[in-house]
Amino acid sequence: MSEFILPVSAIKGRGAATRLAHRFAGDAREAFDDGWQSLDETAERSGAAVPTQVIFEDVKSVITRNHSPDIHFDLSINPYRGCEHGCSYCYARPTHSYLNLSPGLDFETRIIAKRNIAAVLRNELGARRYLPSLLNIGSATDCYQPVERELRLTRSVIEVMQDTRHPFSLITKGSGVERDMDLIAPMAAKGLAAVYVTITTLDAKLARQMEPRAAAPHRRLRTIQALAEAGIPVGVSVAPQIPFINTDMEQVLEAAWDAGARRAFYTVLRLPWEVAPLFRQWLELYYPDRAQRVLARVQEMRGGQTYDADFATRMKGYGVWADLVHQRFEKACARLGYGSQRVEMDMRQFRPAGAVGQGRLF
């Protein structure tokens, strides 16, 4: 465990100036390559760190069924509620409100960990009526956010998927997915796994402001390369597209292609519920000169509203700007050679949890 000397102003009323590791410590963290110096280390040196609090939860179910026609998967699993990445635009932030927690700082620092997720998942996959379908891991909050390094809940989910031969895809901004390539690569070879990496911009300064604890853009490109070299089908998400903020979509698509991504998709900025005022605050803090232009353009592609939940338009918007983004994306993908279809998954290999020999006994 690293020791960071805190300034005197930060330790008033305290007798120690470091977080000294003790001899029985079992949670010491090793250095992790996220592409830049740890934000936590920088904050701690300045005395400004806001620690992450993990709240463990025992859940009764883990598979969520999707009934939205604009989402390509039918089932989803999220090992965590809340996300340390702290993306300013995250559409999942309002879910913390249901827990009587703030969609702002609480969403980033009070992480709910579903500690029994593997056991519950195994039971659900062994249910008589269960039929395998398109399943995504990490659709709401990132399954490879920093706490996953110690808790390994995502890995436990993939282990169940491997045991049952259940196909899955996952999406992440975290380079931690490389740790689990020993599980993912053999499944991918059988047509049972695919990974999508989100890269919103190649501008490191913007990424640090917008996605403060996610891996650096160049680090995510290295992750795409590592996945591709391991034989894992990998795609890139250039979502969300934000007017007048991340304007390098074509460059991101080209860099991801060079790294090994062969599929791509995008969405435009979504600002449901509490995300709208939070993102407005972020704009005023970092881009006050263009904040009103950004919000005006967002409303323009939502029929004058900040957000429209209509399934037909919520992901891509409509109007002149939305059409322009769509044309840019399609032309770039056609020029580079990106496939237009998602990775096909083989559902026939599924073996229910608890199956014996050639199948269930009854």
C-alpha positions in Angstrom: 0.0 0.0 0.0 1.5 3.4 -1.0 2.1 6.1 1.5 1.3 9.6 0.6 2.4 12.5 2.8 -0.5 14.9 3.3 -0.2 18.7 3.7 -0.6 20.0 7.3 -3.9 21.6 6.3 -5.3 18.2 5.4 -4.4 16.5 8.7 -5.7 19.0 11.3 -6.9 17.0 14.2 -5.1 13.8 13.1 -2.0 12.3 14.5 -0.6 10.7 11.4 0.4 12.2 8.0 0.3 8.9 6.0 -1.9 6.0 5.4 0.7 3.6 6.8 0.2 0.0 5.6 -0.1 -2.5 8.5 1.3 -6.0 8.7 -2.1 -7.7 8.4 -3.2 -5.6 5.4 -4.9 -7.8 2.8 -6.2 -5.2 0.4 -2.9 -3.6 -0.7 -3.3 -2.3 -4.3 -0.7 -2.8 -6.9 0.1 -0.1 -9.4 -2.3 -0.1 -12.3 -1.7 1.2 -15.8 -4.7 3.3 -16.7 -2.6 5.4 -19.1 -1.8 8.3 -16.8 -0.8 9.1 -13.2 -3.6 8.0 -10.8 -6.1 10.7 -10.2 -6.5 9.4 -6.6 -2.8 9.8 -6.0 -2.8 13.4 -7.3 -5.9 14.2 -5.2 -4.5 12.6 -2.1 -1.2 14.5 -2.3 -3.2 17.7 -2.3 -5.5 16.6 0.5 -8.5 16.8 -1.8 -9.3 13.1 -2.2 -12.9 12.0 -1.9 -12.7 8.3 -1.0 -14.8 5.6 -2.6 -17.2 3.8 -0.3 -18.2 0.3 -1.3 -21.6 -0.8 -0.1 -22.2 -4.5 -0.4 -25.6 -5.8 -1.4 -27.1 -9.3 -1.5 -29.4 -9.4 -4.5 -32.2 -11.8 -5.3 -31.9 -11.5 -9.1 -29.2 -10.3 -11.5 -30.4 -10.7 -15.1 -32.4 -7.7 -16.3 -34.6 -8.1 -19.4 -34.6 -5.4 -21.9 -37.9 -4.3 -23.6 -36.5 -1.3 -25.4 -36.5 -1.8 -29.2 -33.6 0.5 -29.7 -31.2 -1.6 -27.7 -29.6 -4.6 -29.5 -29.4 -7.0 -26.5 -32.2 -8.8 -24.7 -30.6 -9.3 -21.3 -28.1 -7.4 -19.2 -26.1 -7.9 -16.1 -24.5 -5.1 -14.0 -22.2 -6.1 -11.1 -22.3 -2.6 -9.7 -24.6 0.3 -9.1 -22.8 3.6 -9.5 -19.5 4.1 -11.3 -16.1 5.5 -10.2 -15.3 6.7 -13.7 -17.5 9.7 -13.0 -18.4 10.5 -16.6 -20.2 13.9 -16.6 -22.7 12.7 -19.2 -23.6 9.3 -17.8 -27.2 8.5 -18.4 -27.2 6.0 -15.5 -26.7 8.6 -12.8 -30.4 9.0 -12.0 -30.5 5.4 -10.8 -28.8 6.4 -7.6 -31.8 8.6 -6.9 -33.9 5.4 -6.4 -31.5 4.5 -3.6 -31.9 8.0 -2.0 -28.4 8.8 -3.0 -27.1 11.7 -5.1 -26.8 11.2 -8.8 -23.8 13.5 -8.5 -20.9 12.8 -6.2 -22.6 9.8 -4.5 -22.9 8.1 -7.9 -19.2 8.3 -8.3 -18.1 7.5 -4.7 -20.7 5.3 -3.1 -20.6 2.1 -5.2 -23.1 -0.7 -4.6 -21.4 -4.1 -5.1 -23.6 -7.1 -5.7 -21.4 -9.5 -3.8 -23.5 -12.7 -4.4 -23.9 -12.0 -8.1 -22.1 -15.2 -9.3 -24.2 -17.5 -7.2 -27.5 -15.9 -8.1 -26.5 -15.8 -11.8 -25.8 -19.6 -11.7 -29.2 -20.2 -10.2 -30.9 -18.1 -12.8 -29.1 -19.8 -15.7 -30.1 -23.2 -14.2 -33.8 -22.4 -14.1 -36.0 -24.7 -16.1 -37.6 -21.9 -18.2 -34.4 -20.0 -18.9 -33.5 -19.7 -22.6 -30.2 -18.1 -23.7 -30.4 -14.8 -25.5 -28.2 -11.8 -26.3 -26.7 -10.7 -23.0 -24.5 -7.7 -22.3 -22.4 -7.1 -19.2 -22.0 -3.5 -18.0 -24.7 -1.7 -20.0 -25.6 0.7 -17.1 -22.3 1.1 -15.1 -18.9 0.1 -16.2 -18.1 -3.5 -15.2 -14.3 -2.7 -15.2 -14.4 0.4 -13.0 -11.5 0.7 -10.5 -13.2 -1.3 -7.6 -13.3 -4.3 -9.9 -9.6 -4.7 -9.5 -10.1 -5.9 -5.9 -13.7 -7.2 -5.9 -13.5 -9.2 -9.1 -17.3 -9.5 -9.4 -17.2 -9.1 -13.2 -14.6 -11.9 -13.4 -16.9 -14.1 -11.3 -19.7 -13.4 -13.8 -17.6 -14.4 -16.8 -16.5 -17.5 -15.0 -20.2 -18.5 -14.7 -20.6 -17.7 -18.4 -17.7 -19.9 -19.3 -19.0 -22.8 -17.2 -22.4 -22.6 -18.8 -21.1 -21.7 -22.3 -23.4 -18.7 -22.3 -22.6 -16.1 -25.0 -22.1 -12.5 -23.9 -20.8 -9.1 -24.9 -19.4 -6.4 -22.6 -18.7 -2.8 -23.0 -16.1 -0.8 -21.0 -13.9 2.3 -20.8 -11.5 0.4 -18.5 -8.2 -1.3 -19.4 -8.9 -3.8 -16.6 -10.7 -6.1 -19.1 -7.2 -7.2 -20.2 -6.9 -9.1 -16.9 -9.7 -11.4 -18.0 -8.6 -12.2 -21.5 -7.7 -15.7 -20.2 -11.4 -16.3 -19.9 -12.7 -14.2 -22.7 -10.4 -15.4 -25.5 -11.3 -19.1 -25.3 -15.0 -18.2 -25.3 -14.5 -15.8 -28.3 -12.8 -18.6 -30.2 -16.1 -20.6 -29.8 -18.3 -17.7 -30.9 -19.3 -16.9 -27.3 -17.8 -13.5 -26.5 -17.2 -10.0 -27.9 -15.9 -6.8 -26.3 -16.7 -3.2 -27.1 -14.5 -0.3 -25.9 -15.8 3.2 -25.6 -13.6 6.0 -26.8 -15.3 9.4 -26.9 -12.3 11.4 -27.9 -8.6 11.2 -28.5 -8.1 14.5 -26.7 -6.5 13.5 -23.4 -7.3 16.8 -21.6 -11.0 16.6 -22.6 -11.2 12.9 -21.6 -9.7 13.7 -18.2 -12.3 16.4 -17.7 -15.2 14.4 -19.0 -14.4 10.9 -17.8 -12.0 11.5 -14.9 -11.3 8.0 -13.7 -11.6 6.1 -17.0 -8.5 4.9 -18.8 -6.8 7.4 -21.0 -7.7 7.4 -24.7 -4.4 6.0 -25.8 -4.6 3.3 -23.1 -8.0 2.2 -24.5 -6.5 1.9 -27.9 -3.9 -0.4 -26.5 -6.7 -2.4 -24.9 -8.4 -2.8 -28.3 -5.1 -3.9 -29.8 -4.5 -6.5 -27.0 -8.0 -7.9 -27.4 -7.7 -8.1 -31.1 -4.4 -9.8 -30.9 -5.9 -12.4 -28.5 -8.5 -13.2 -31.2 -11.4 -11.5 -29.4 -13.9 -9.7 -31.6 -13.7 -6.1 -30.6 -15.7 -3.0 -31.5 -15.5 0.6 -30.6 -18.2 2.9 -29.3 -17.8 6.6 -30.1 -20.7 7.5 -27.8 -21.9 10.0 -26.9 -21.4 12.6 -29.6 -21.7 16.0 -27.9 -22.2 19.1 -30.0 -19.1 21.4 -30.1 -17.2 19.2 -27.5 -15.9 16.0 -28.9 -15.5 16.7 -32.6 -12.9 14.1 -33.6 -15.2 11.1 -34.3 -13.5 10.3 -37.6 -10.0 10.3 -36.0 -11.3 8.0 -33.2 -12.7 5.6 -35.6 -9.5 5.5 -37.7 -7.3 5.0 -34.6 -9.6 2.2 -33.3 -9.5 0.5 -36.7 -5.7 0.6 -36.8 -5.7 -0.9 -33.3 -8.0 -3.8 -34.4 -11.6 -2.8 -33.9 -13.9 -4.1 -36.6 -17.3 -2.9 -35.5 -18.5 0.5 -34.4 -21.5 2.3 -33.1 -22.5 5.7 -31.7 -25.2 7.6 -29.8 -25.7 11.3 -29.3 -25.8 12.9 -25.9 -28.7 12.0 -23.6 -29.7 14.1 -20.6 -32.5 12.4 -18.7 -33.7 13.6 -15.3 -30.8 14.8 -13.1 -28.2 14.4 -15.8 -29.3 17.6 -17.4 -28.5 20.0 -14.5 -25.3 18.1 -13.7 -24.0 18.3 -17.3 -25.0 22.0 -17.4 -22.8 22.6 -14.3 -20.0 20.7 -16.0 -20.2 22.8 -19.1 -20.2 26.0 -17.1 -17.1 24.8 -15.2 -15.0 23.7 -18.2 -16.6 25.3 -21.3 -18.5 28.4 -20.2 -17.8 30.1 -23.6 -19.9 27.5 -25.5 -22.3 26.1 -22.8 -25.4 27.8 -24.2 -24.5 26.7 -27.8 -24.1 23.1 -26.7 -27.4 23.0 -24.8 -29.2 24.8 -27.6 -28.1 22.2 -30.1 -29.1 19.4 -27.8 -32.6 20.9 -27.5 -32.7 21.3 -31.3 -32.3 17.6 -31.9 -34.8 16.8 -29.2 -37.7 18.9 -30.5 -37.0 21.8 -28.2 -36.6 19.7 -25.1 -33.5 18.8 -23.1 -34.5 15.1 -23.5 -37.0 13.0 -25.3 -37.4 9.3 -24.2 -39.0 8.3 -27.5 -37.5 4.9 -28.5 -37.3 5.9 -32.1 -35.1 9.0 -31.5 -33.5 9.0 -28.1 -30.3 7.3 -29.1 -29.6 9.4 -32.3 -31.8 12.5 -32.1 -33.3 14.1 -35.2 -32.9 17.2 -37.2 -30.0 18.7 -39.1 -27.2 18.2 -36.6 -28.3 14.6 -35.9 -28.4 13.8 -39.6 -24.9 15.3 -40.1 -23.5 13.2 -37.3 -25.1 10.1 -38.8 -23.7 10.9 -42.3 -20.2 11.5 -40.8 -20.3 8.2 -39.0 -21.6 6.2 -41.9 -19.0 7.6 -44.3 -16.1 7.1 -42.0 -17.2 3.5 -41.3 -17.6 2.8 -45.0 -14.2 4.3 -45.8 -12.4 2.3 -43.1 -14.3 -1.0 -43.6 -16.2 -1.3 -40.3 -18.9 -4.0 -40.3 -22.5 -2.9 -39.9 -23.6 -5.9 -37.9 -23.0 -6.9 -34.3 -20.9 -10.0 -33.6 -23.1 -13.1 -34.1 -23.3 -15.3 -30.9 -23.8 -19.1 -30.9 -26.7 -19.8 -28.5 -26.7 -23.6 -29.3 -23.7 -24.3 -27.0 -25.4 -23.2 -23.8 -25.3 -25.7 -21.0 -27.6 -24.9 -18.1 -26.0 -24.4 -14.7 -26.3 -27.6 -12.8 -26.5 -29.8 -15.9 -25.2 -33.3 -15.5 -23.8 -35.4 -18.4 -25.8 -34.6 -21.5 -28.2 -32.3 -19.8 -30.6 -32.0 -16.8 -31.8 -35.2 -15.3 -35.4 -34.0 -15.4 
